[in-house]
């Protein structure tokens, strides 16, 4: 009995699973780039949005055209299986801005004690690779207080994985809101025009936008350029620990708070329902696998023919248009669809997702 009790105590002290186990010290979700619900590759990117790897957004303006992908090119012997890759496909010699960022809820950051004399330092560590050597900028952006802190790192060897570690000092003014909204962004700069790089590099928290990316190379200046990142970890303290690998189910569950994609691969039968009229089908409530950060935006994709409606006693019907969502909450929503063939009001049915059907549910920051 004493041995069991001691084992439990060890787990509580060192994290789930005992020594070297999980204690969620990494502020960044999906830092190993292992979850990519939206897809593994997107081409023709010219604007901002979440495209492939969960929790990492490309934010850009007038910075060429890009392909973003979840890559299997990773540093050897470090335990990673995937990375995020940015590949320039149309060059721009004078970009406005091009960044990869991950946003964090304020309620997950209160232990950093920002805005007090007891504020914590945080240390960022990551693996990076690019054919374009030179100076790059990583930044913390306190969006609650419009305050930023930028640090430079150097890619020394072309097309070689390198580990970088940067420590950001305490922030003693400006607290972070204790809510589910965006409070802090981790930002990787890949290109910056004069509006963001024309000042002097300062080692301090500042609200001067012109000092955010001083010295940043222009990754958009050639279609030969590419940039990879993985093993992104941000943690309290002045030193970097080994990357905290989470079980895939735990990592996925954390991502599902912000995005949940339903398709034929995971939900062939979307829901049961009934004919509210001869053609209007009211589906049952679809429950999310976890409570979402906020009431989500729900976007069906594909075509009407990708959604199938079972009709009792006769052949199945297709939708006459894409389904719509109603009664949306942080836990569920109701699906509505119009059938292209009639049935009897009150009859039960099922709504099915066929190939290429997808419903994207997003509560991103």
Backbone torsions as a table, in degrees:
resi	resn	phi	psi	omega
1	UNK	NA	-40.8	179.1
2	UNK	-64.6	-35.4	178.5
3	UNK	-64.1	-43.0	179.1
4	UNK	-63.6	-44.0	179.5
5	UNK	-60.5	-41.9	179.8
6	UNK	-65.7	-37.6	178.7
7	UNK	-63.0	-41.8	177.5
8	UNK	-63.0	-42.7	178.7
9	UNK	-61.5	-40.0	178.5
10	UNK	-62.3	-40.3	179.0
11	UNK	-63.3	-41.9	179.8
12	UNK	-65.8	-32.8	-177.5
13	UNK	-78.1	-41.4	-171.2
14	UNK	-106.6	-1.3	-179.0
15	UNK	107.8	164.3	-178.5
16	UNK	-57.5	131.9	178.5
17	UNK	92.3	6.2	176.3
18	UNK	83.0	-158.7	-175.5
19	UNK	-57.0	133.3	-178.9
20	UNK	76.2	8.2	-176.7
21	UNK	-85.6	-164.7	-173.2
22	UNK	-89.2	127.7	168.7
23	UNK	-132.8	15.3	176.0
24	UNK	56.8	41.3	177.8
25	UNK	-75.2	-21.3	-179.5
26	UNK	-78.9	118.5	179.4
27	UNK	-69.6	-28.3	-176.4
28	UNK	-82.7	131.8	176.7
29	UNK	-91.2	133.9	177.4
30	UNK	67.2	37.3	-179.2
31	UNK	-66.6	-16.5	176.3
32	UNK	-92.4	4.7	174.5
33	UNK	61.0	28.4	-173.6
34	UNK	-84.2	-21.4	-179.3
35	UNK	-105.1	125.6	179.3
36	UNK	-142.3	77.3	-174.7
37	UNK	-66.7	-35.4	-173.6
38	UNK	-75.3	-18.6	-178.9
39	UNK	144.4	166.8	-177.3
40	UNK	-100.6	-9.9	178.1
41	UNK	-158.2	134.0	176.5
42	UNK	-133.4	129.5	-179.2
43	UNK	-104.7	168.3	173.1
44	UNK	67.1	29.8	-177.6
45	UNK	-78.5	122.2	177.0
46	UNK	-127.2	-4.1	-178.4
47	UNK	-136.7	-174.6	-173.4
48	UNK	-84.5	151.8	174.6
49	UNK	157.8	167.2	171.3
50	UNK	-85.9	125.2	-174.2
51	UNK	-119.2	-48.6	-176.4
52	UNK	-127.6	-88.1	-173.5
53	UNK	-63.7	128.7	-178.8
54	UNK	-60.5	143.9	174.1
55	UNK	73.4	2.3	176.4
56	UNK	-120.9	120.7	-174.0
57	UNK	-111.7	138.8	168.8
58	UNK	-92.4	129.6	179.0
59	UNK	-120.8	120.7	-170.9
60	UNK	-155.6	157.5	173.3
61	UNK	-151.9	130.4	176.1
62	UNK	47.7	56.8	-176.3
63	UNK	-136.1	37.0	177.8
64	UNK	81.5	-162.4	-179.4
65	UNK	-125.7	143.9	-169.9
66	UNK	-137.4	152.7	164.3
67	UNK	-110.0	128.2	175.7
68	UNK	-112.1	138.9	-178.8
69	UNK	-147.4	158.3	167.2
70	UNK	-88.9	111.2	-172.5
71	UNK	-101.2	155.9	173.3
72	UNK	-98.9	7.2	174.2
73	UNK	-79.5	114.1	-173.7
74	UNK	-139.8	160.3	175.0
75	UNK	-63.8	136.9	-175.1
76	UNK	-70.0	135.5	171.2
77	UNK	72.4	18.6	-178.2
78	UNK	-108.8	-3.5	177.1
79	UNK	93.1	-0.6	-179.4
80	UNK	-88.8	146.5	177.8
81	UNK	-112.8	-19.3	-175.5
82	UNK	-142.5	157.8	174.9
83	UNK	-140.3	167.7	171.6
84	UNK	-98.4	131.0	-178.2
85	UNK	-120.2	134.0	170.3
86	UNK	-113.8	125.7	-175.1
87	UNK	-125.5	118.9	-178.6
88	UNK	-76.0	126.4	179.5
89	UNK	-115.2	-19.2	170.1
90	UNK	-136.1	121.8	-172.7
91	UNK	-79.6	159.3	174.4
92	UNK	-144.8	113.8	-176.2
93	UNK	-72.8	-20.8	-177.5
94	UNK	-133.1	75.2	-177.4
95	UNK	-72.1	157.9	172.0
96	UNK	-85.2	-68.1	172.6
97	UNK	-155.0	148.6	177.7
98	UNK	-147.7	114.8	-177.8
99	UNK	-138.7	158.3	166.8
100	UNK	-114.8	126.0	-176.3
101	UNK	-135.1	154.5	175.6
102	UNK	-128.6	121.5	-175.4
103	UNK	-96.4	147.7	-172.4
104	UNK	-129.0	137.6	176.9
105	UNK	-68.8	141.9	179.5
106	UNK	-62.1	-35.4	-177.5
107	UNK	-68.7	-15.5	175.9
108	UNK	-89.3	1.9	-172.3
109	UNK	-123.0	5.7	-174.2
110	UNK	-62.4	-29.8	-178.4
111	UNK	-68.8	-11.7	174.1
112	UNK	-76.0	-16.4	173.9
113	UNK	57.7	36.7	176.8
114	UNK	-59.1	143.5	-179.8
115	UNK	87.7	7.6	178.4
116	UNK	-130.4	165.5	178.1
117	UNK	-67.9	-14.7	-179.5
118	UNK	-96.3	11.5	-177.4
119	UNK	-53.5	144.5	-177.9
120	UNK	-93.0	145.2	163.2
121	UNK	-71.5	155.8	172.9
122	UNK	-130.3	148.0	-179.0
123	UNK	-120.6	130.4	178.0
124	UNK	-103.9	131.0	173.2
125	UNK	-132.2	147.2	-179.1
126	UNK	-167.2	160.7	173.6
127	UNK	-105.2	135.8	-175.4
128	UNK	-140.1	151.4	179.8
129	UNK	-150.2	137.0	176.0
130	UNK	-158.0	151.1	172.5
131	UNK	-73.9	-20.5	-177.8
132	UNK	-96.9	109.3	179.3
133	UNK	-80.3	168.4	176.9
134	UNK	126.1	-163.2	-174.5
135	UNK	-87.9	130.4	174.9
136	UNK	-124.1	161.1	-177.9
137	UNK	-120.2	133.0	167.7
138	UNK	-115.4	143.6	-169.7
139	UNK	-142.2	145.7	165.1
140	UNK	-103.5	128.7	-177.6
141	UNK	-118.7	106.6	176.1
142	UNK	-80.0	95.1	-174.9
143	UNK	-74.3	-20.6	177.1
144	UNK	-68.8	-30.7	-174.5
145	UNK	-122.6	12.1	179.1
146	UNK	50.5	45.1	-177.8
147	UNK	-125.9	139.9	-173.4
148	UNK	-135.1	152.8	174.6
149	UNK	-136.9	118.4	-177.7
150	UNK	-108.4	142.5	173.8
151	UNK	-133.6	145.3	179.7
152	UNK	-97.1	152.2	169.3
153	UNK	-138.4	160.4	-176.1
154	UNK	-118.8	128.9	167.5
155	UNK	-86.3	110.4	-170.5
156	UNK	-87.0	-39.0	-174.5
157	UNK	-120.7	128.7	-178.1
158	UNK	-63.5	137.5	172.7
159	UNK	54.9	39.1	-179.6
160	UNK	-132.7	130.4	177.5
161	UNK	-67.6	130.4	179.3
162	UNK	-133.1	140.7	176.2
163	UNK	-95.3	133.3	-179.7
164	UNK	-120.3	144.0	178.1
165	UNK	-133.8	126.9	-179.6
166	UNK	-132.5	133.5	177.8
167	UNK	-110.2	128.5	178.4
168	UNK	-103.2	134.8	-174.6
169	UNK	-74.1	169.4	177.5
170	UNK	-59.0	157.1	176.8
171	UNK	-120.8	102.7	-170.5
172	UNK	-90.5	-5.8	176.6
173	UNK	-126.4	142.6	178.4
174	UNK	83.5	98.0	-179.3
175	UNK	-80.7	160.8	176.3
176	UNK	-94.8	137.5	-179.6
177	UNK	-62.2	139.0	-179.7
178	UNK	-93.4	74.4	-177.4
179	UNK	-150.6	-172.5	-176.9
180	UNK	-94.7	15.4	180.0
181	UNK	-94.0	169.8	179.9
182	UNK	-69.1	126.3	179.2
183	UNK	-122.6	-33.5	-175.8
184	UNK	-141.9	134.0	175.2
185	UNK	-113.3	137.2	164.3
186	UNK	-93.6	126.7	-172.1
187	UNK	-123.6	128.1	169.6
188	UNK	-108.0	116.0	178.2
189	UNK	-83.7	136.8	175.6
190	UNK	-120.6	-16.9	176.8
191	UNK	-165.2	142.5	-176.5
192	UNK	-150.9	127.9	174.4
193	UNK	-80.8	-176.5	-174.3
194	UNK	-64.0	-23.8	179.1
195	UNK	-66.3	-18.2	-177.6
196	UNK	-119.2	-9.1	-174.1
197	UNK	-133.0	15.8	-174.0
198	UNK	-93.5	-3.9	-177.9
199	UNK	-93.7	-156.2	176.7
200	UNK	-106.9	139.6	179.3
201	UNK	-68.7	123.3	-177.7
202	UNK	-121.1	133.9	176.9
203	UNK	-90.5	70.4	178.9
204	UNK	-161.8	161.4	171.1
205	UNK	-71.0	131.1	-175.3
206	UNK	-147.7	157.4	173.1
207	UNK	-107.1	15.8	179.7
208	UNK	-85.0	104.9	-177.8
209	UNK	-59.7	-32.7	-175.2
210	UNK	-68.8	-8.9	-178.1
211	UNK	-108.1	11.1	-172.2
212	UNK	-71.3	-36.0	-170.2
213	UNK	-136.6	44.6	180.0
214	UNK	-64.7	125.8	177.6
215	UNK	90.3	-3.4	-176.6
216	UNK	-62.8	130.0	175.0
217	UNK	-68.8	161.5	177.7
218	UNK	-100.0	99.0	179.7
219	UNK	-71.1	-14.4	-177.4
220	UNK	-87.7	5.2	-171.9
221	UNK	-83.5	-0.7	179.8
222	UNK	-157.3	142.5	177.1
223	UNK	-72.9	-4.4	174.8
224	UNK	-82.1	-8.6	-171.6
225	UNK	-84.6	141.0	175.3
226	UNK	-148.7	157.3	-176.4
227	UNK	-145.3	131.6	-180.0
228	UNK	-121.6	148.9	173.9
229	UNK	-148.1	144.5	172.7
230	UNK	-158.0	174.4	178.8
231	UNK	62.0	37.1	-177.3
232	UNK	-78.7	119.6	-179.5
233	UNK	-134.8	130.3	175.5
234	UNK	-124.7	124.0	-173.7
235	UNK	-144.7	155.4	177.4
236	UNK	-67.0	143.1	177.4
237	UNK	115.6	177.0	-174.4
238	UNK	-105.6	8.7	177.8
239	UNK	-140.0	156.2	-179.0
240	UNK	-94.3	133.7	172.6
241	UNK	-95.2	172.2	175.6
242	UNK	-60.0	150.5	-178.9
243	UNK	-58.9	137.2	-177.6
244	UNK	-91.0	98.5	177.8
245	UNK	-79.3	129.0	176.5
246	UNK	-102.2	150.7	170.3
247	UNK	-56.5	144.9	-173.1
248	UNK	-59.9	-34.9	-179.9
249	UNK	-68.3	-35.8	178.0
250	UNK	-68.9	-44.7	179.1
251	UNK	-61.2	-44.4	179.9
252	UNK	-63.9	-42.0	-179.7
253	UNK	-60.7	-37.5	178.9
254	UNK	-67.3	-37.0	178.4
255	UNK	-69.2	-34.1	-177.0
256	UNK	-64.8	-18.8	174.7
257	UNK	-61.7	-26.0	-174.5
258	UNK	-110.6	-26.8	-179.0
259	UNK	-153.9	137.3	176.8
260	UNK	-140.6	118.3	-179.0
261	UNK	-107.3	119.6	175.8
262	UNK	-97.5	128.7	174.5
263	UNK	-148.5	-174.9	-176.4
264	UNK	-65.6	-18.6	-179.2
265	UNK	-74.2	-32.2	-175.4
266	UNK	-118.3	-18.3	178.8
267	UNK	-143.2	78.7	179.2
268	UNK	-62.6	-43.3	174.3
269	UNK	-98.3	108.0	-176.1
270	UNK	-66.5	-48.2	-178.3
271	UNK	-171.2	161.7	168.1
272	UNK	-84.1	157.6	179.8
273	UNK	-164.0	-158.8	178.8
274	UNK	-155.7	157.7	175.3
275	UNK	-76.9	112.8	178.9
276	UNK	-75.4	-29.8	171.6
277	UNK	-142.4	-166.2	-177.5
278	UNK	-67.6	-21.6	-179.1
279	UNK	-129.8	-17.1	-178.1
280	UNK	-88.6	122.5	-178.1
281	UNK	-108.9	126.5	177.8
282	UNK	-107.2	113.2	-179.9
283	UNK	-81.5	162.4	174.8
284	UNK	-74.3	174.3	179.5
285	UNK	-72.2	133.0	174.3
286	UNK	-98.3	121.0	-177.3
287	UNK	-92.3	133.5	178.3
288	UNK	-73.0	152.5	-178.5
289	UNK	-69.6	-17.2	174.6
290	UNK	-153.0	159.9	176.7
291	UNK	-64.1	129.1	-178.3
292	UNK	-82.5	160.7	-175.5
293	UNK	-58.2	-39.6	-179.3
294	UNK	-152.5	173.0	175.9
295	UNK	-59.0	121.6	-167.5
296	UNK	-85.7	164.7	166.0
297	UNK	-90.4	132.8	-175.1
298	UNK	-117.6	121.5	-173.4
299	UNK	-128.4	105.9	173.7
300	UNK	-75.7	149.1	176.2
301	UNK	-135.8	175.9	-171.5
302	UNK	94.4	-154.7	176.6
303	UNK	-123.6	168.8	-179.0
304	UNK	-57.1	-35.4	-177.4
305	UNK	-70.3	-12.0	177.4
306	UNK	-79.5	-6.6	179.9
307	UNK	-115.0	125.3	-172.4
308	UNK	-112.8	140.3	-178.4
309	UNK	-120.6	118.6	179.3
310	UNK	-72.6	130.4	178.6
311	UNK	-116.0	120.2	-178.1
312	UNK	-58.0	130.7	173.3
313	UNK	78.0	3.6	179.6
314	UNK	-152.1	-177.4	-177.6
315	UNK	-69.4	155.9	178.3
316	UNK	-67.3	154.4	176.6
317	UNK	-110.9	161.5	172.4
318	UNK	-103.4	166.3	173.9
319	UNK	-72.6	150.3	173.8
320	UNK	-90.6	-1.9	175.9
321	UNK	-166.9	173.6	178.2
322	UNK	-67.0	149.5	177.6
323	UNK	-67.1	159.7	175.9
324	UNK	-124.0	163.0	-177.6
325	UNK	-115.9	144.7	175.6
326	UNK	-142.6	172.7	178.6
327	UNK	53.2	45.2	-174.5
328	UNK	-80.7	130.7	174.1
329	UNK	-134.3	-173.5	177.4
330	UNK	-77.7	-7.0	-177.3
331	UNK	-117.0	-20.7	-175.4
332	UNK	-166.1	172.9	171.9
333	UNK	-153.8	164.9	177.4
334	UNK	-108.3	138.0	-176.8
335	UNK	-102.3	133.4	176.6
336	UNK	-121.9	142.3	178.2
337	UNK	-152.4	148.9	177.1
338	UNK	-101.5	129.4	-179.3
339	UNK	-82.6	144.4	176.5
340	UNK	-86.0	-1.6	174.7
341	UNK	-137.1	141.1	-172.0
342	UNK	-81.7	160.6	172.8
343	UNK	-144.3	-166.9	-177.0
344	UNK	-95.7	126.9	178.6
345	UNK	-54.7	133.5	-179.7
346	UNK	98.3	-16.0	178.4
347	UNK	-69.5	141.7	176.2
348	UNK	-77.2	157.5	-177.6
349	UNK	-156.4	174.8	170.4
350	UNK	-129.5	144.9	174.3
351	UNK	-104.0	125.5	-173.9
352	UNK	-114.1	143.7	173.8
353	UNK	-97.2	118.4	177.5
354	UNK	-94.8	-175.7	179.6
355	UNK	-55.7	136.3	178.5
356	UNK	78.0	-3.6	173.0
357	UNK	-77.7	140.1	177.4
358	UNK	-155.6	141.5	174.0
359	UNK	-123.3	117.9	-177.9
360	UNK	-100.3	122.9	-177.2
361	UNK	-114.6	114.5	-171.3
362	UNK	-128.0	133.2	172.2
363	UNK	-132.5	47.1	-176.8
364	UNK	-69.4	159.3	176.5
365	UNK	-81.6	NA	NA
